[in-house]
Amino acid sequence: MSKALTIVGMVIAVLLLLIFALDLVAGIPFGGVSMIMDIAFIICAGVLGFLAYTTFTEQK
């Protein structure tokens, strides 16, 4: 079950990264209201993806 949760964490991180990167570049989902928030969410998505990946590789 825990491997499934780490995979879900990686998928969510990729989706968040794509959504906020698209908003930063094109302003499509949210209209590009706040560039600082887009960058903050991209960084947070990267951290979430890194943590999920390292946890996935440590599991047996």
Secondary structure as a PSIPRED ss2 file (coil, helix, strand):
# PSIPRED VFORMAT (PSIPRED V4.0)

   1 M C   1.000  0.000  0.000
   2 S H   0.000  1.000  0.000
   3 K H   0.000  1.000  0.000
   4 A H   0.000  1.000  0.000
   5 L H   0.000  1.000  0.000
   6 T H   0.000  1.000  0.000
   7 I H   0.000  1.000  0.000
   8 V H   0.000  1.000  0.000
   9 G H   0.000  1.000  0.000
  10 M H   0.000  1.000  0.000
  11 V H   0.000  1.000  0.000
  12 I H   0.000  1.000  0.000
  13 A H   0.000  1.000  0.000
  14 V H   0.000  1.000  0.000
  15 L H   0.000  1.000  0.000
  16 L H   0.000  1.000  0.000
  17 L H   0.000  1.000  0.000
  18 L H   0.000  1.000  0.000
  19 I H   0.000  1.000  0.000
  20 F H   0.000  1.000  0.000
  21 A H   0.000  1.000  0.000
  22 L H   0.000  1.000  0.000
  23 D H   0.000  1.000  0.000
  24 L H   0.000  1.000  0.000
  25 V H   0.000  1.000  0.000
  26 A C   1.000  0.000  0.000
  27 G C   1.000  0.000  0.000
  28 I C   1.000  0.000  0.000
  29 P C   1.000  0.000  0.000
  30 F C   1.000  0.000  0.000
  31 G C   1.000  0.000  0.000
  32 G C   1.000  0.000  0.000
  33 V C   1.000  0.000  0.000
  34 S C   1.000  0.000  0.000
  35 M H   0.000  1.000  0.000
  36 I H   0.000  1.000  0.000
  37 M H   0.000  1.000  0.000
  38 D H   0.000  1.000  0.000
  39 I H   0.000  1.000  0.000
  40 A H   0.000  1.000  0.000
  41 F H   0.000  1.000  0.000
  42 I H   0.000  1.000  0.000
  43 I H   0.000  1.000  0.000
  44 C H   0.000  1.000  0.000
  45 A H   0.000  1.000  0.000
  46 G H   0.000  1.000  0.000
  47 V H   0.000  1.000  0.000
  48 L H   0.000  1.000  0.000
  49 G H   0.000  1.000  0.000
  50 F H   0.000  1.000  0.000
  51 L H   0.000  1.000  0.000
  52 A H   0.000  1.000  0.000
  53 Y H   0.000  1.000  0.000
  54 T H   0.000  1.000  0.000
  55 T H   0.000  1.000  0.000
  56 F H   0.000  1.000  0.000
  57 T H   0.000  1.000  0.000
  58 E H   0.000  1.000  0.000
  59 Q C   1.000  0.000  0.000
  60 K C   1.000  0.000  0.000
